[in-house]
Amino acid sequence: MEMHDDFYRNLREKLKEWARSKEGKAYKYTEYIVVIPDLMYLLCKLIMDKEVEVGAKAKLGIALAYIVSPFDFLPEGFIGPVGFSDDVAVAAYVLNSIINTTDPVVVRGHWVGDEDILALVKRIIKSVDDMIGKGLFEKIKKMFDNEK
């Protein structure tokens, strides 16, 4: 667990540092980028929670695999932290879909971020077309809608 904790803390610190940089301050959606470690943590915790349905766990697992993959639509390895934008969209889309079948108390119970997770997901979903582009978000939605 220590290795995972180190990864989480390390990524969180790097993103906070980036948020204070000129590029981070200029990016319209920095507030969403800096929560990606917390979103990843939440996905992991929900996958292991017995209150979450198996189908929802499958979506959560696919979302987590997408986020950690170096080969996604906006690879952060090539374009920097802005590349987490699609990962934020994936996490928000999947969380939004499972909130309807999972007790909000369960979801909130695993959330380590500052803002209420349900409110945050709704804000991200409202912004996602502008953040990553409608076409890319449609591809993301299709990727998960095929998993039903």
KEPA-675172 format. One record per residue: residue in three letters; x, y, z of N, C-alpha, C in turn. Coordinates in steps of 0.02 Angstrom, whole numbers, plus 50000, padded with zeros to 5 digits. Layout:
AlaXYZXYZXYZ;...
END
This chain:
Met500414994050000500005000050000500435006350000;Glu501025005850029501455011650034501655014349965;Met501795009749918501985011849851501415015749819;His500795013349828500215016749799500105023549832;Asp500205023649898500135029849935500655034949911;Asp501265032649900501785037049874501605039749805;Phe501345035449762501135037549695500605042949700;Tyr500105041649741499555046349751499805053149776;Arg500205052949828500465059249857500935062849808;Asn501345059049774501815061849726501445065349669;Leu500955061849641500555064849586500185070949611;Arg499905070549669499535076149698499985082249705;Glu500585081249731501055086849740501285089749673;Lys501425085349625501635087749559501085091949526;Leu500465089749533499915093549502499785100149538;Lys499865100149604499795106449641500335111349620;Glu500945108749612501505112949590501365115749520;Trp501125111449475500955113649408500405118949410;Ala499905118049454499355122849460499605129749478;Arg500165130049515500455136549534500895139549479;Ser501045135549428501475137949374501085142549327;Lys501445145749282501125150249233500625146349190;Glu500825140449167500375136249126499765134149165;Gly499865131949227499305129849269498815135449283;Lys499085141349296498655147149310498265149249248;Ala498555148049190498235150149127497705145249103;Tyr497745138949125497275133849100496605134649136;Lys496085135049097495415136349122495155130949170;Tyr495395124749161495125119149199495635116049248;Thr496095120049271496595117649318496275114649381;Glu495735117649403495395115149464495175107949456;Tyr495045105749395494845098749383495455094249377;Ile495985096949348496595092949339496895090949406;Val496895095549454497215094149518496835088949560;Val496215087349541495855082249579495915075249549;Ile496295074449495496345067749464496625062549513;Pro497115064149556497325059049604496755056849651;Asp496355061749673495785060149717495255056049679;Leu495155057549616494685053649576494925046549567;Met495575045749554495865038949547495785035049612;Tyr495915038249668495835035149733495115032849743;Leu494645037149726493935035549733493745029549689;Leu493975029449627493825023849583494075017349614;Cys494685017349640494975011349672494555009149731;Lys494375013749773493985012149833493295009349815;Leu492975012349765492315009949744492345002949713;Ile492885001549677492964994849648492974989549703;Met493264991249760493334986349814492744986349862;Asp492264990849854491704991449900491154986449883;Lys490934982549932490424977449919489734980349905;Glu489634986749919488994990049906488914991949832;Val489444991749795489434993749724489294987649681;Glu488814988449635488614982949590489204980749546;Val489184974449525489714971549484489784975349418;Gly489234977049386489264980749322489594987549330;Ala489444990849386489754997349400490494996449413;Lys490674991049447491384989649460491764988649395;Ala491444985449346491764984349281491914991149248;Lys491424995649249491525002349221492075006049258;Leu492075005549324492595008849364493285006149346;Gly493324999649336493964996549319494214998749250;Ile493754999149203493935001549136494165008849139;Ala493805012849178493995019849185494685020549216;Leu494815016649267495475016849300496025014649252;Ala495895009349214496385007049165496525012449112;Tyr495995015849090496075021249042496515026849071;Ile496365028749133496725034249164497465032749172;Val497635026749192498345025149204498715023249140;Ser498345022049086498665020249023499035026148993;Pro499645025048969500005030448935499735031748865;Phe499295027348841499025027948774498285029548778;Asp498135035948786497435038048786497355043848737;Phe496755046748736496615052048687497065058148695;Leu497205060048758497635065848772498185063448819;Pro498735060748792499255057848835499655063148873;Glu499575062948939499925067848982500675067148977;Gly500915061248959501635060248950501925064548894;Phe501505066448846501735070548790501535077948798;Ile500945079148825500715086148828500685089048898;Gly500905085248947500925087749016500255087049051;Pro500185090349108499585089549149498925091049114;Val498925095249063498305096449026498045089848997;Gly498495085148986498305078548960497865074549008;Phe497815076749070497355073449117496625075449105;Ser496515080249060495825082649048495365077049027;Asp495595072748981495165067148960495075062149017;Asp495575061349059495525056749116495005059249166;Val494995065749177494495068849220493805067649191;Ala493735068449125493095067349092492865060149099;Val493325055449090493175048349097492935046849168;Ala493305049149217493125047949287492435050849303;Ala492325057049282491685060349296491105056849262;Tyr491205054749200490675051349163490485044749197;Val490985040849216490845034449248490545035549317;Leu490815040149356490525041549422489805043949416;Asn489675048249368488995050649357488525044849341;Ser488755040049303488325034349285488205029649344;Ile488695028849389488585024249444488245027449504;Ile488235034049507487905037449562487165035549564;Asn486885034049506486175032149503486035025249532;Thr486545020949536486445014149562486805012849628;Thr487185017649651487575016849712487365022249762;Asp487275020349824487085024949876487595030649880;Pro487365036949875487825042649879488255042649942;Val487995039749996488385039350058489005035150047;Val488945029750007489515025449992490035029449952;Val489805032949901490255036849859490595042249900;Arg490205045949938490495051349980490965048650033;Gly490825042650057491235039650109491945038150088;His492045037250024492725035749998493065041949969;Trp492725047449965492995053449934493455057049983;Val494065058649960494555062150002494655069349981;Gly494305071449929494375078349905494005083249949;Asp494085089649935493795094949975493065096349958;Glu492915096949893492235098449871491805092149872;Asp491155092949882490695087249879490765083849811;Ile490875077349811491005073749750490425073949701;Leu489815073749726489235073849681489185080549645;Ala489305085949682489305092649651489875093349602;Leu490455090749620491045091249575490915087549510;Val490655081449514490505077549454490025081449409;Lys489505084249437489025088149397489355094149363;Arg489805097649399490155103349370490615101149313;Ile490965095549323491405093149270490995091249208;Ile490455087549218490035085449162489785091449123;Lys489595096749158489355102849124489915106149083;Ser490535105449104491105108749071491465104549020;Val491325098049019491755093448982491775094648907;Asp491225096548876491235097848804491725103448787;Asp491735108648829492205114148818492925112048836;Met492985108048888493645106048913494025101548864;Ile493685096548836494035091848791493745091748721;Gly493185094948710492865094948644492305089848642;Lys491765091748610491165087448607491315080848572;Gly491705080948519491865074848482492235069848524;Leu492725072148563493105067648606492665064948662;Phe492235069148690491795066748743491305061548716;Glu491075062448655490635057348625490995050648618;Lys491625050748599492025044548595492085041248663;Ile492195045248714492255042648782491595039448803;Lys491035042948791490385040248810490245033648774;Lys490415033248710490305027048672490725021348701;Met491325022948723491765017848752491435014548813;Phe491075018448852490765015748912490045013448901;Asp489705016548855489015014448841488995007548809;Asn489535005548776489584998848747489684993548801;Glu489834995648862489964990848917489324988948954;Lys488754991748935488124990248970487914983148958;
END
